[in-house]
Amino acid sequence: MAGRHSRPRRFSSPTGIAATAALGVLLAVGGTVGAVQLTAGAETERPAAVDLAPTGVATSADPGSPSASPSTSASPSPTASPKVTRSAQAPSRSKPRTATPKPTATKKTSTARPVVDTGSCGASFYSEGQLTANGETFDPSAMTAAHKTLPFDTKVRVTNPATGRSVTVRINDRGPFIEGRCLDLSRAAFAAIASLDAGHVEVRYEVLG
């Protein structure tokens, strides 16, 4: 007996084609809904979180605490800039100011030589170029004079009473050898107290120590 082969039915009518399309749509929608349900079910069943922190390290906050907030990575806090502070006032300025003391007048020490002898006599002048008694070359323009006995280099102040002018001379020569005269002045020294035309005048002398 020969076997029978089942042959698929072919729907050639429009009604059969429409039914076949509707069945395909239902199968596609059903599969999508089922996939969505499976995905939702998989999301609800999440595995428990595994604590990877090493044992003995304390966490910054308890995850179960309502006040706990997610920990953020520690970042270096900016260094506060130094505040500009005004230095304390110098001690010298905090002291009460006092009036500057006025400088006291100092008494000047007199450098004038003391007078050891005085007298009056006639004085003349000479102007020849020659050696003096102490060996110097005579200089008519220098303030020098000749005396008979006073030591060399003695200072004598000579004053002309008629004019009030005076000059200090240094003894470096001997003379004069005329009666009534005790001093022979250089030309310049005589001109400082009297006119050269006079030739000689009465003077007052003071020997300085």
C-alpha positions as CSV (number, residue, x, y, z in Angstrom):
1,M,0.0,0.0,0.0
2,A,1.5,3.2,-1.1
3,G,2.1,6.0,1.5
4,R,0.1,9.2,1.4
5,H,1.9,12.5,1.3
6,S,0.3,15.5,3.0
7,R,0.6,18.6,0.8
8,P,0.4,22.1,2.3
9,R,-2.8,23.9,1.6
10,R,-2.4,27.0,-0.4
11,F,-4.9,29.7,0.1
12,S,-5.4,31.4,-3.1
13,S,-8.4,33.3,-2.1
14,P,-8.2,36.8,-0.7
15,T,-9.8,35.7,2.5
16,G,-7.1,33.2,3.1
17,I,-4.3,35.7,2.4
18,A,-5.8,38.2,4.9
19,A,-6.1,35.6,7.6
20,T,-2.5,34.6,7.1
21,A,-1.3,38.2,7.4
22,A,-3.4,38.7,10.6
23,L,-1.9,35.7,12.1
24,G,1.6,36.9,11.4
25,V,0.9,40.3,13.0
26,L,-0.4,38.6,16.1
27,L,2.6,36.5,16.4
28,A,5.0,39.5,16.0
29,V,3.1,41.5,18.6
30,G,2.9,38.7,21.0
31,G,6.6,38.1,20.7
32,T,7.4,41.7,21.3
33,V,5.2,41.9,24.4
34,G,6.7,38.7,25.7
35,A,10.2,40.1,25.2
36,V,9.2,43.3,27.0
37,Q,7.9,41.4,30.0
38,L,11.0,39.2,30.1
39,T,13.2,42.3,30.1
40,A,11.1,44.0,32.9
41,G,11.3,40.9,35.0
42,A,15.0,40.7,34.6
43,E,15.5,44.3,35.7
44,T,13.5,43.9,38.9
45,E,15.7,41.0,40.0
46,R,19.1,42.8,40.4
47,P,21.8,40.9,42.2
48,A,23.0,42.2,45.5
49,A,25.8,44.8,45.4
50,V,29.1,43.3,46.3
51,D,31.2,45.5,48.8
52,L,34.7,45.7,47.3
53,A,36.1,47.9,50.0
54,P,39.0,46.2,51.9
55,T,38.2,44.8,55.3
56,G,38.9,47.1,58.2
57,V,38.6,50.3,56.2
58,A,35.9,52.5,57.5
59,T,33.6,54.1,55.0
60,S,32.8,57.8,55.2
61,A,29.0,57.3,55.4
62,D,26.5,54.5,56.0
63,P,24.7,53.7,52.8
64,G,21.5,52.9,54.8
65,S,21.4,56.2,56.6
66,P,19.0,58.6,55.1
67,S,21.4,61.5,55.5
68,A,24.2,59.7,53.6
69,S,25.0,61.3,50.3
70,P,27.1,59.7,47.6
71,S,30.8,60.2,48.3
72,T,32.7,62.3,45.9
73,S,36.4,62.0,45.1
74,A,38.5,64.1,47.5
75,S,39.9,67.2,45.7
76,P,42.6,69.4,47.2
77,S,41.0,72.4,48.9
78,P,42.4,75.7,47.6
79,T,44.9,77.3,50.0
80,A,43.6,80.4,51.6
81,S,45.6,83.5,50.5
82,P,47.3,85.3,53.3
83,K,45.5,88.3,54.6
84,V,47.4,91.6,54.5
85,T,47.8,92.8,58.0
86,R,49.1,96.1,59.0
87,S,52.2,96.0,61.1
88,A,52.1,97.4,64.5
89,Q,53.2,100.9,65.0
90,A,56.9,101.3,65.7
91,P,57.5,101.8,69.4
92,S,59.4,105.0,68.8
93,R,56.3,106.5,67.2
94,S,54.0,105.5,70.0
95,K,56.0,107.4,72.5
96,P,54.8,110.9,73.3
97,R,56.8,113.5,71.4
98,T,58.8,116.0,73.4
99,A,60.1,119.3,72.4
100,T,63.5,119.3,70.9
101,P,65.9,120.7,73.4
102,K,67.6,123.9,72.2
103,P,71.3,123.8,71.8
104,T,73.1,125.4,74.6
105,A,75.5,128.1,73.8
106,T,79.0,126.9,74.3
107,K,81.6,129.4,75.5
108,K,84.3,129.8,73.0
109,T,87.8,129.4,74.2
110,S,89.9,132.4,73.5
111,T,92.9,131.6,71.4
112,A,94.4,135.0,71.8
113,R,97.8,135.1,73.2
114,P,98.3,136.7,76.6
115,V,100.1,140.0,76.7
116,V,103.3,139.7,78.7
117,D,104.7,143.2,78.2
118,T,103.6,146.6,76.9
119,G,105.2,149.9,76.1
120,S,105.5,152.9,73.8
121,C,108.2,153.9,71.5
122,G,109.0,155.2,68.0
123,A,108.8,152.8,65.0
124,S,110.2,153.1,61.6
125,F,110.5,150.8,58.5
126,Y,113.2,149.5,56.2
127,S,113.0,147.8,52.8
128,E,116.5,146.9,51.7
129,G,117.0,143.3,50.5
130,Q,119.4,141.6,52.9
131,L,119.7,138.8,55.3
132,T,118.1,139.1,58.7
133,A,119.8,138.4,62.0
134,N,118.3,135.0,62.3
135,G,119.5,134.0,58.8
136,E,116.3,134.5,56.8
137,T,116.2,136.5,53.6
138,F,114.5,139.8,54.3
139,D,111.1,140.1,52.7
140,P,109.7,143.6,52.7
141,S,106.1,142.2,52.1
142,A,106.2,139.9,55.2
143,M,104.8,141.0,58.6
144,T,108.1,141.0,60.4
145,A,110.1,143.5,62.5
146,A,113.5,144.1,64.1
147,H,114.0,144.5,67.9
148,K,117.1,144.9,69.9
149,T,116.5,142.3,72.6
150,L,113.3,140.3,72.1
151,P,113.8,136.6,71.2
152,F,113.4,135.6,67.6
153,D,109.9,134.5,66.5
154,T,108.3,136.6,69.3
155,K,104.9,138.0,68.3
156,V,104.4,141.7,68.9
157,R,101.2,143.6,68.3
158,V,101.9,147.2,67.2
159,T,99.2,149.8,67.3
160,N,99.2,153.4,65.9
161,P,97.3,155.5,68.5
162,A,96.7,158.2,65.9
163,T,94.7,156.0,63.5
164,G,93.7,153.1,65.9
165,R,95.1,150.6,63.4
166,S,97.3,147.7,64.5
167,V,99.4,144.9,63.1
168,T,101.0,141.8,64.6
169,V,104.6,141.2,63.5
170,R,107.2,138.5,64.1
171,I,110.7,139.4,65.4
172,N,113.3,138.0,63.0
173,D,116.0,140.8,63.0
174,R,117.9,143.2,65.3
175,G,117.5,147.0,65.3
176,P,116.8,149.8,65.0
177,F,120.0,151.5,66.1
178,I,118.5,155.0,66.3
179,E,117.8,156.7,69.7
180,G,114.1,156.8,70.6
181,R,113.1,153.9,68.3
182,C,112.5,150.4,69.5
183,L,111.0,148.7,66.4
184,D,112.0,148.7,62.8
185,L,109.0,147.3,60.8
186,S,109.0,145.8,57.4
187,R,107.6,148.0,54.6
188,A,104.3,146.1,54.5
189,A,103.9,146.1,58.3
190,F,104.5,149.9,58.6
191,A,102.0,150.6,55.7
192,A,99.3,148.7,57.6
193,I,99.3,151.2,60.4
194,A,100.6,154.5,58.9
195,S,101.6,156.2,55.7
196,L,105.0,155.4,54.3
197,D,105.5,159.2,53.8
198,A,105.7,159.7,57.6
199,G,108.9,157.7,57.8
200,H,108.3,156.9,61.5
201,V,105.5,157.2,64.1
202,E,104.9,156.8,67.8
203,V,103.4,153.4,68.5
204,R,102.2,151.3,71.4
205,Y,103.4,147.7,71.4
206,E,102.2,144.6,73.2
207,V,104.5,141.5,73.5
208,L,102.4,138.4,73.1
209,G,103.2,135.2,75.0
